[in-house]
């Protein structure tokens, strides 16, 4: 386990926000019940839920809090972040696919309640969402997807031509509009607010403290050896860092590169009604959202990378940034003065079926894993935090089978 450079250039979230809190590095040995590795959204939520449950918890960040994949997150909370029901049902069956959507829907409500309880403003806003395509062949798939969602109880509307021309300034062959089942947030501010809440609930937090190795001592105590030459001894370890999870759960995890751009604030949003969250379903899918200060944010939703996702090639990056800018301007010709201010990219761990990895493995009995990929990653993190807290407390969690690291 090593600290890996996962982010290039300047993410908009860390650029427009000052650092709310700086935490110490580990300067003495620690003992706890659960050590959480990774202080992004997933690790922060796990530490918070454990601490709230009265569990003696230590949270360790290899770098500064919120500076890993959270820093390049789109800050979207989508109930369909695992993909389409059509695709997911082929992977796990329709009942489990619908259950996954329901879990994300419930997690969105839980996240809203949690955010409203925090003293900090984290830029949370509930939104409608549009999943669309301008490809006639994919449009037929989306029409089938609309029927599946409608008849499994989700609040969806089918958007088609010619009515779409009156609402949206971009070509749209077919789309699924979902009412109130999406949200947006500033992921960096949210991460810091969650870590602060975890600390207020009793967790100890250490940043710039990379875990270099883990050994097992008497009575299965896990000893986490850190770069500061101090150790944390714990009964259980939660791997909440995506790239650390990838080292141990193999085959499920193609690493992916994601690119994004953010504009300077604009004054109007012609062709973008209510600034809903948008995802395009295509060979090169993208997401689009706005920010509270009026910026436009667009990024790609990458496929698995043959290059392993860890090396961001300059020429490739420049081309992807230029493509994103062109697509943004083509989609919204009525928005004047679009000027890109931030360009950034990051390497993301993912799963082949789009579902998270949550739970334990026989090879590492004292470790739990929490890898929460995709556009719905923050909602999966909420699910993971509750399931792993229940698992540690010895409670039965039927949903864990759906997310098991050992699933085929």
C-alpha positions as CSV (number, residue, x, y, z in Angstrom):
1,X,0.0,0.0,0.0
2,X,1.5,3.3,-1.1
3,X,0.2,6.8,-1.7
4,X,-0.5,7.1,-5.4
5,X,-0.8,10.2,-7.5
6,X,-4.4,9.8,-8.8
7,X,-5.2,13.4,-9.8
8,X,-3.6,15.7,-12.4
9,X,-3.9,19.5,-12.9
10,X,-6.3,21.4,-10.7
11,X,-9.8,20.0,-9.7
12,X,-12.4,22.7,-9.5
13,X,-13.5,21.7,-6.0
14,X,-10.1,22.1,-4.3
15,X,-9.4,25.3,-6.3
16,X,-12.5,27.2,-5.3
17,X,-12.5,26.1,-1.7
18,X,-10.0,26.8,1.1
19,X,-9.0,23.9,3.3
20,X,-11.6,23.8,6.1
21,X,-9.5,21.9,8.6
22,X,-6.0,20.4,8.7
23,X,-5.5,17.2,10.6
24,X,-2.3,16.0,12.2
25,X,-0.2,13.1,11.0
26,X,0.1,10.0,13.2
27,X,2.8,11.0,15.8
28,X,2.2,8.2,18.2
29,X,1.0,4.6,18.2
30,X,-2.8,4.1,18.4
31,X,-5.1,1.3,19.4
32,X,-8.8,1.1,18.2
33,X,-11.5,-1.2,17.3
34,X,-11.8,-0.3,13.6
35,X,-9.2,1.5,11.5
36,X,-10.5,3.0,8.3
37,X,-8.0,3.5,5.5
38,X,-9.0,6.3,3.1
39,X,-10.4,9.7,3.9
40,X,-12.6,10.4,0.9
41,X,-16.4,10.3,1.0
42,X,-16.5,6.5,1.5
43,X,-14.0,6.5,4.4
44,X,-15.5,9.6,6.0
45,X,-19.0,8.0,6.0
46,X,-17.7,4.7,7.4
47,X,-15.8,6.5,10.2
48,X,-18.8,8.7,11.0
49,X,-21.3,5.8,11.1
50,X,-19.0,3.7,13.2
51,X,-18.2,6.5,15.6
52,X,-21.9,7.3,16.0
53,X,-22.5,3.7,16.9
54,X,-20.0,4.0,19.7
55,X,-17.2,2.1,17.9
56,X,-13.6,3.2,18.8
57,X,-12.5,4.4,15.3
58,X,-9.3,5.8,13.7
59,X,-9.5,7.3,10.2
60,X,-6.2,7.4,8.2
61,X,-5.6,9.5,5.0
62,X,-2.6,8.8,2.9
63,X,-2.7,12.4,1.7
64,X,-4.8,15.5,2.7
65,X,-8.4,14.8,3.5
66,X,-10.5,14.9,0.3
67,X,-7.6,15.1,-2.1
68,X,-7.9,11.7,-3.8
69,X,-10.6,10.6,-6.1
70,X,-13.1,12.7,-4.1
71,X,-11.3,15.8,-5.4
72,X,-12.2,14.8,-9.0
73,X,-15.6,13.5,-8.3
74,X,-18.5,15.0,-10.3
75,X,-20.4,15.5,-7.0
76,X,-23.5,13.7,-8.3
77,X,-25.8,11.4,-6.4
78,X,-27.8,9.4,-9.0
79,X,-30.1,6.5,-8.1
80,X,-29.1,4.8,-11.4
81,X,-25.3,5.3,-10.9
82,X,-24.8,1.5,-11.5
83,X,-26.0,1.9,-15.1
84,X,-29.2,0.8,-16.6
85,X,-31.6,-1.8,-15.3
86,X,-31.3,-3.5,-18.7
87,X,-27.6,-4.0,-18.4
88,X,-27.5,-4.6,-14.6
89,X,-30.3,-7.2,-14.8
90,X,-28.2,-9.2,-17.3
91,X,-25.3,-9.2,-14.7
92,X,-27.2,-10.0,-11.5
93,X,-30.9,-10.7,-12.4
94,X,-33.8,-8.4,-12.4
95,X,-34.8,-8.7,-8.8
96,X,-31.3,-7.8,-7.6
97,X,-30.9,-5.0,-10.1
98,X,-34.2,-3.4,-9.0
99,X,-33.0,-3.9,-5.3
100,X,-29.8,-2.1,-6.1
101,X,-31.8,0.9,-7.6
102,X,-34.0,0.9,-4.5
103,X,-31.0,0.9,-2.2
104,X,-29.5,3.9,-4.0
105,X,-32.9,5.7,-3.8
106,X,-33.1,5.1,-0.1
107,X,-29.5,6.2,0.3
108,X,-30.3,9.5,-1.4
109,X,-32.9,10.2,1.2
110,X,-30.5,9.2,4.0
111,X,-27.8,11.5,2.5
112,X,-30.2,14.4,2.4
113,X,-31.1,13.9,6.0
114,X,-27.4,13.7,7.0
115,X,-26.4,16.8,5.0
116,X,-29.3,18.7,6.6
117,X,-27.9,17.8,10.0
118,X,-24.4,19.1,9.3
119,X,-23.5,22.7,10.3
120,X,-21.6,23.3,7.1
121,X,-23.0,24.3,3.7
122,X,-21.9,21.6,1.3
123,X,-23.8,22.7,-1.8
124,X,-26.4,20.0,-1.7
125,X,-29.4,20.4,-4.0
126,X,-32.0,17.8,-5.0
127,X,-32.4,17.6,-8.7
128,X,-34.3,15.9,-11.6
129,X,-32.0,13.9,-13.9
130,X,-32.0,13.2,-17.6
131,X,-30.4,10.1,-19.2
132,X,-30.5,10.6,-22.9
133,X,-29.0,9.7,-26.3
134,X,-28.9,11.1,-29.8
135,X,-28.1,7.7,-31.3
136,X,-31.3,6.0,-32.9
137,X,-30.1,2.5,-32.0
138,X,-29.4,3.4,-28.3
139,X,-32.7,5.3,-28.3
140,X,-34.6,2.0,-28.7
141,X,-32.6,0.6,-25.7
142,X,-33.6,3.7,-23.6
143,X,-37.2,3.2,-24.5
144,X,-37.1,-0.3,-23.2
145,X,-35.2,0.9,-20.2
146,X,-37.9,3.5,-19.6
147,X,-40.6,0.8,-19.6
148,X,-38.6,-1.3,-17.1
149,X,-38.2,1.6,-14.7
150,X,-41.8,2.7,-15.0
151,X,-43.1,-0.8,-14.2
152,X,-40.7,-1.3,-11.3
153,X,-42.0,1.8,-9.6
154,X,-39.6,4.6,-10.4
155,X,-40.9,8.1,-11.2
156,X,-39.8,8.4,-14.8
157,X,-41.0,10.1,-18.0
158,X,-40.1,9.4,-21.6
159,X,-38.7,12.3,-23.5
160,X,-38.7,12.2,-27.3
161,X,-38.8,14.4,-30.3
162,X,-40.4,16.7,-31.2
163,X,-41.2,18.0,-27.7
164,X,-37.6,17.7,-26.7
165,X,-36.6,20.4,-29.2
166,X,-38.7,22.9,-27.2
167,X,-36.9,22.2,-23.9
168,X,-33.3,21.2,-24.7
169,X,-30.8,22.9,-27.1
170,X,-29.0,19.6,-27.8
171,X,-29.9,16.8,-30.2
172,X,-32.0,14.2,-28.3
173,X,-33.4,11.1,-29.9
174,X,-34.8,9.7,-26.6
175,X,-34.3,10.2,-22.9
176,X,-35.5,9.2,-19.5
177,X,-36.4,12.1,-17.2
178,X,-36.5,11.0,-13.5
179,X,-38.1,13.3,-11.0
180,X,-36.3,14.2,-7.8
181,X,-34.1,11.1,-7.7
182,X,-30.7,12.8,-8.2
183,X,-28.7,15.4,-6.3
184,X,-25.6,17.4,-6.6
185,X,-23.1,18.5,-3.9
186,X,-19.6,19.9,-3.5
187,X,-17.7,16.7,-2.8
188,X,-14.7,18.3,-1.2
189,X,-16.8,20.4,1.3
190,X,-19.0,17.3,2.0
191,X,-15.9,15.2,2.7
192,X,-14.5,17.7,5.2
193,X,-17.9,18.1,6.8
194,X,-18.2,14.3,7.2
195,X,-14.7,14.0,8.6
196,X,-15.4,16.8,11.1
197,X,-18.6,15.1,12.1
198,X,-16.8,11.8,12.6
199,X,-14.2,13.5,14.8
200,X,-17.0,15.3,16.8
201,X,-18.5,11.8,17.3
202,X,-15.2,10.4,18.7
203,X,-13.2,9.2,15.8
204,X,-9.5,10.2,15.7
205,X,-8.4,11.5,12.3
206,X,-4.8,11.5,10.8
207,X,-3.9,12.8,7.4
208,X,-0.7,12.5,5.4
209,X,-0.3,9.1,7.1
210,X,0.1,6.4,4.5
211,X,-0.4,2.8,5.5
212,X,2.7,1.0,4.1
213,X,1.9,-2.6,5.3
214,X,-0.4,-4.6,7.6
215,X,0.7,-7.5,9.8
216,X,-1.3,-9.8,12.0
217,X,-0.4,-10.1,15.7
218,X,-1.7,-12.2,18.5
219,X,-5.5,-12.7,18.7
220,X,-5.7,-11.6,15.1
221,X,-5.0,-7.9,16.0
222,X,-4.1,-6.0,12.8
223,X,-1.0,-3.8,13.0
224,X,-1.0,-1.0,10.4
225,X,2.5,0.2,9.8
226,X,2.5,3.8,8.5
227,X,5.0,6.2,6.8
228,X,5.3,8.1,10.0
229,X,7.0,5.1,11.7
230,X,4.0,4.7,14.1
231,X,1.5,1.9,14.1
232,X,-2.3,1.6,14.5
233,X,-3.5,-1.6,16.1
234,X,-7.1,-2.6,15.3
235,X,-9.5,-5.5,15.6
236,X,-10.8,-4.7,12.1
237,X,-9.6,-2.7,9.1
238,X,-11.9,-1.1,6.5
239,X,-10.3,-0.6,3.1
240,X,-12.1,2.5,1.9
241,X,-9.5,3.6,-0.6
242,X,-10.4,2.4,-4.1
243,X,-6.8,1.7,-5.2
244,X,-6.0,-0.2,-2.0
245,X,-9.2,-2.3,-2.6
246,X,-8.0,-3.0,-6.1
247,X,-4.8,-4.5,-4.9
248,X,-6.6,-7.2,-3.0
249,X,-9.8,-7.9,-4.9
250,X,-8.3,-8.3,-8.3
251,X,-10.4,-9.2,-11.4
252,X,-13.4,-7.1,-10.6
253,X,-11.5,-3.9,-10.9
254,X,-10.4,-2.3,-14.1
255,X,-8.8,1.1,-13.3
256,X,-10.2,3.9,-15.3
257,X,-9.2,7.5,-16.3
258,X,-11.8,10.2,-16.1
259,X,-11.4,13.7,-17.5
260,X,-13.5,16.8,-16.7
261,X,-13.6,20.5,-17.3
262,X,-15.3,23.3,-15.4
263,X,-16.1,26.8,-16.8
264,X,-16.0,30.2,-15.3
265,X,-19.5,31.2,-14.0
266,X,-22.1,32.1,-16.6
267,X,-25.1,34.3,-16.3
268,X,-27.8,32.1,-18.0
269,X,-28.5,28.5,-18.9
270,X,-30.4,28.6,-22.2
271,X,-31.4,25.2,-23.4
272,X,-30.8,23.6,-19.9
273,X,-34.1,23.8,-18.1
274,X,-33.8,23.9,-14.3
275,X,-30.2,22.9,-14.6
276,X,-31.0,19.2,-14.2
277,X,-28.3,16.6,-13.9
278,X,-27.6,15.2,-17.3
279,X,-26.0,12.0,-18.5
280,X,-25.5,11.0,-22.1
281,X,-25.6,7.3,-23.0
282,X,-23.2,6.8,-26.0
283,X,-20.0,5.2,-27.0
284,X,-18.3,8.0,-25.0
285,X,-20.7,8.8,-22.3
286,X,-20.6,12.1,-20.5
287,X,-22.2,13.8,-17.5
288,X,-23.1,17.5,-17.1
289,X,-24.1,19.5,-14.1
290,X,-23.9,23.1,-12.8
291,X,-22.5,24.5,-9.6
292,X,-24.1,26.9,-7.1
293,X,-21.8,29.7,-8.4
294,X,-23.0,29.2,-12.0
295,X,-20.2,27.1,-13.5
296,X,-20.8,24.3,-16.0
297,X,-19.1,21.0,-15.3
298,X,-18.8,18.3,-17.9
299,X,-16.8,15.1,-17.7
300,X,-16.6,11.7,-19.3
301,X,-17.7,8.4,-17.9
302,X,-14.8,6.2,-18.9
303,X,-14.6,2.6,-20.0
304,X,-11.9,0.3,-18.6
305,X,-8.4,1.4,-19.6
306,X,-5.9,-1.0,-21.2
307,X,-3.2,1.2,-19.8
308,X,-4.1,0.5,-16.2
309,X,-5.5,4.0,-15.7
310,X,-2.6,5.2,-13.6
311,X,-0.7,7.1,-16.3
312,X,-2.4,10.2,-17.7
313,X,-0.7,10.9,-21.1
314,X,-0.4,14.7,-21.8
315,X,-1.5,14.4,-25.5
316,X,-4.4,12.2,-24.6
317,X,-5.5,14.5,-21.9
318,X,-5.3,17.6,-24.1
319,X,-7.4,15.9,-26.7
320,X,-10.0,14.8,-24.2
321,X,-10.3,18.2,-22.6
322,X,-10.7,19.8,-26.1
323,X,-13.4,17.2,-26.9
324,X,-15.3,18.0,-23.8
325,X,-15.2,21.7,-24.4
326,X,-16.5,21.2,-28.0
327,X,-19.3,19.0,-26.9
328,X,-20.3,21.5,-24.2
329,X,-20.4,24.4,-26.6
330,X,-22.2,22.4,-29.3
331,X,-24.9,21.3,-26.8
332,X,-25.6,24.7,-25.4
333,X,-25.1,27.3,-28.2
334,X,-27.4,29.7,-26.3
335,X,-25.2,29.9,-23.3
336,X,-22.9,32.9,-23.9
337,X,-19.3,33.3,-22.7
338,X,-18.4,29.7,-22.1
339,X,-14.8,29.8,-21.0
340,X,-13.0,26.8,-19.4
341,X,-11.2,27.7,-16.2
342,X,-10.3,24.3,-14.7
343,X,-9.2,21.0,-16.4
344,X,-8.5,17.9,-14.4
345,X,-8.3,14.2,-14.5
346,X,-8.1,11.3,-12.1
347,X,-7.7,7.5,-12.0
348,X,-10.8,5.6,-10.8
349,X,-11.1,2.1,-9.6
350,X,-14.3,0.4,-10.8
351,X,-16.1,-2.9,-11.1
352,X,-17.2,-4.9,-14.1
353,X,-20.9,-4.9,-13.1
354,X,-21.0,-1.3,-11.8
355,X,-22.0,-2.4,-8.3
356,X,-19.8,-1.6,-5.3
357,X,-17.6,-4.0,-3.4
358,X,-18.8,-4.1,0.2
359,X,-17.8,-6.8,2.8
360,X,-15.1,-9.2,3.7
361,X,-13.0,-11.9,2.1
362,X,-11.9,-15.3,3.4
363,X,-8.3,-14.4,2.5
364,X,-8.4,-11.4,4.8
365,X,-10.8,-12.2,7.6
366,X,-10.1,-9.1,9.7
367,X,-10.5,-6.7,6.7
368,X,-13.7,-5.2,5.2
369,X,-13.7,-3.6,1.8
370,X,-15.7,-0.6,0.6
371,X,-15.2,0.3,-3.0
372,X,-17.9,2.6,-4.3
373,X,-17.5,3.3,-8.0
374,X,-19.3,5.3,-10.7
375,X,-21.6,8.3,-10.8
376,X,-23.5,6.8,-7.9
377,X,-20.4,6.4,-5.8
378,X,-21.4,8.7,-3.0
379,X,-24.8,6.9,-2.6
380,X,-23.0,3.5,-2.5
381,X,-20.7,5.0,0.2
382,X,-23.8,5.7,2.3
383,X,-24.9,2.1,1.7
384,X,-21.5,0.7,2.6
385,X,-21.2,2.8,5.8
386,X,-24.4,1.3,7.1
387,X,-23.8,-2.3,6.0
388,X,-20.3,-2.4,7.4
389,X,-21.3,-0.8,10.7
390,X,-24.0,-3.4,11.0
391,X,-21.6,-6.2,10.0
392,X,-19.1,-5.1,12.7
393,X,-21.9,-5.1,15.3
394,X,-22.8,-8.7,14.3
395,X,-26.1,-7.9,12.7
396,X,-27.5,-9.8,9.7
397,X,-27.1,-8.0,6.4
398,X,-28.8,-9.8,3.5
399,X,-27.7,-7.1,1.0
400,X,-24.0,-7.9,1.5
401,X,-24.3,-10.9,-0.8
402,X,-25.1,-8.6,-3.7
403,X,-21.9,-6.6,-3.1
404,X,-19.5,-9.4,-1.9
405,X,-15.9,-9.1,-3.1
406,X,-16.0,-12.8,-4.0
407,X,-19.0,-12.5,-6.3
408,X,-18.7,-13.9,-9.8
